[in-house]
Amino acid sequence: MTAKTTAPASAAETIKTLTHLAVALKAPRITEAAARLADHARDTGWTHEEYLAAVLEREVAARNASGAQLRIRAAGMPAIKTIEDFDFEHQPAARTPIHALASGAYLTEHRNVVLLGPPGTGKTHLATALGVAAARQGHRVLFATATDWVARLSEAHARGRLPAELVRLRRYGLVIVDEVGYLPFEQDAANLFFQLVSSRYEHASLILTSNLPFSSWAGVFGDQVVAAAMIDRIVHHADVIALKGASYRLRGRGIDTLPSIKAEQGSID
């Protein structure tokens, strides 16, 4: 009795099968990667295992990139800024600490980052860039100004949902609070902001930007005790980076500085 042999499938049939399997796995890019790599695999003598690994690596990389874009869009950042885009010639002292933070180790350690400096020195750019880097590393990120965060917490408090909202926010690996100190807070707002800081203390990371030194935060929050308690929790596990100089946005416009920049600079020093 002769054993029956199965004729090898044609290239068209194989591609059809791959397409079907890729759709079933919800991995449509596998078909493209398999076709693109097939000739190279044959020419270089890859094993079946090497070929399969290469195809799957392309799929995983594409999924990671797609997920990162979704996380970046969901973060609510005003514009997409990257560390590579930043002009460190304007802030040379920030180069080393920012590149160290770009690895994301501070997020796994639940550390904070505070960027202090006069307007136009790159605080928001760097905060956003670190947020983009975190999203690309798989972390969920949320960005808003300090006043927007207070408005969000006030709404949750009015609905009796503040504790639940703080728990939900703690699931985000990184919360970015931009422009602390640009507008003073009323007492209730200051208390809500304090609760945000406290809820994340040693649980998840914050990035804060401010045009004011810590010594001036009591005026922002209207209470020396609240400000001191908040600063204590923020800086206990934090990298504090002071940005200096005139506004980057005013370069070449014949304006050397902004009002009060020298006073602020002296306070930060």
Secondary structure as the mmCIF struct_conf table of DSSP 4:
data_model
#
loop_
_struct_conf.conf_type_id
_struct_conf.id
_struct_conf.beg_label_comp_id
_struct_conf.beg_label_asym_id
_struct_conf.beg_label_seq_id
_struct_conf.end_label_comp_id
_struct_conf.end_label_asym_id
_struct_conf.end_label_seq_id
HELX_LH_PP_P HELX_LH_PP_P1 THR A 2 LYS A 4
HELX_LH_PP_P HELX_LH_PP_P2 THR A 6 SER A 10
HELX_RH_AL_P HELX_RH_AL_P1 ALA A 11 ALA A 24
TURN_TY1_P TURN_TY1_P1 LEU A 25 LYS A 26
TURN_TY1_P TURN_TY1_P2 PRO A 28 PRO A 28
HELX_RH_AL_P HELX_RH_AL_P2 ARG A 29 THR A 44
TURN_TY1_P TURN_TY1_P3 GLY A 45 GLY A 45
HELX_RH_AL_P HELX_RH_AL_P3 HIS A 48 ALA A 74
TURN_TY1_P TURN_TY1_P4 ALA A 75 GLY A 76
BEND BEND1 PRO A 78 ALA A 79
HELX_RH_3T_P HELX_RH_3T_P1 ILE A 83 ASP A 85
BEND BEND2 PHE A 86 PHE A 86
TURN_TY1_P TURN_TY1_P5 PHE A 88 HIS A 90
BEND BEND3 GLN A 91 GLN A 91
HELX_RH_3T_P HELX_RH_3T_P2 PRO A 92 ALA A 94
HELX_RH_AL_P HELX_RH_AL_P4 ARG A 95 LEU A 101
TURN_TY1_P TURN_TY1_P6 ALA A 102 SER A 103
HELX_RH_AL_P HELX_RH_AL_P5 ALA A 105 THR A 108
TURN_TY1_P TURN_TY1_P7 GLU A 109 HIS A 110
STRN STRN1 ASN A 112 LEU A 116
BEND BEND4 PRO A 118 PRO A 118
TURN_TY1_P TURN_TY1_P8 PRO A 119 GLY A 120
BEND BEND5 THR A 121 GLY A 122
HELX_RH_AL_P HELX_RH_AL_P6 LYS A 123 ARG A 136
TURN_TY1_P TURN_TY1_P9 GLN A 137 GLY A 138
STRN STRN2 VAL A 141 THR A 145
HELX_RH_AL_P HELX_RH_AL_P7 ALA A 146 ALA A 158
TURN_TY1_P TURN_TY1_P10 ARG A 159 GLY A 160
HELX_RH_AL_P HELX_RH_AL_P8 LEU A 162 LEU A 169
TURN_TY1_P TURN_TY1_P11 ARG A 170 ARG A 171
BEND BEND6 TYR A 172 GLY A 173
STRN STRN3 LEU A 174 VAL A 180
TURN_TY1_P TURN_TY1_P12 GLY A 181 GLY A 181
BEND BEND7 TYR A 182 LEU A 183
HELX_LH_PP_P HELX_LH_PP_P3 PRO A 184 GLU A 186
HELX_RH_AL_P HELX_RH_AL_P9 GLN A 187 ARG A 200
TURN_TY1_P TURN_TY1_P13 TYR A 201 HIS A 203
BEND BEND8 ALA A 204 ALA A 204
STRN STRN4 SER A 205 SER A 210
BEND BEND9 ASN A 211 LEU A 212
HELX_RH_3T_P HELX_RH_3T_P3 PHE A 214 SER A 216
HELX_RH_AL_P HELX_RH_AL_P10 TRP A 217 PHE A 221
TURN_TY1_P TURN_TY1_P14 GLY A 222 GLY A 222
HELX_RH_AL_P HELX_RH_AL_P11 GLN A 224 HIS A 236
TURN_TY1_P TURN_TY1_P15 HIS A 237 HIS A 237
STRN STRN5 ALA A 238 ALA A 242
BEND BEND10 GLY A 245 ALA A 246
HELX_RH_3T_P HELX_RH_3T_P4 TYR A 248 LEU A 250
TURN_TY1_P TURN_TY1_P16 ARG A 251 GLY A 254
TURN_TY1_P TURN_TY1_P17 PRO A 259 SER A 260
HELX_RH_AL_P HELX_RH_AL_P12 ILE A 261 ILE A 268
#
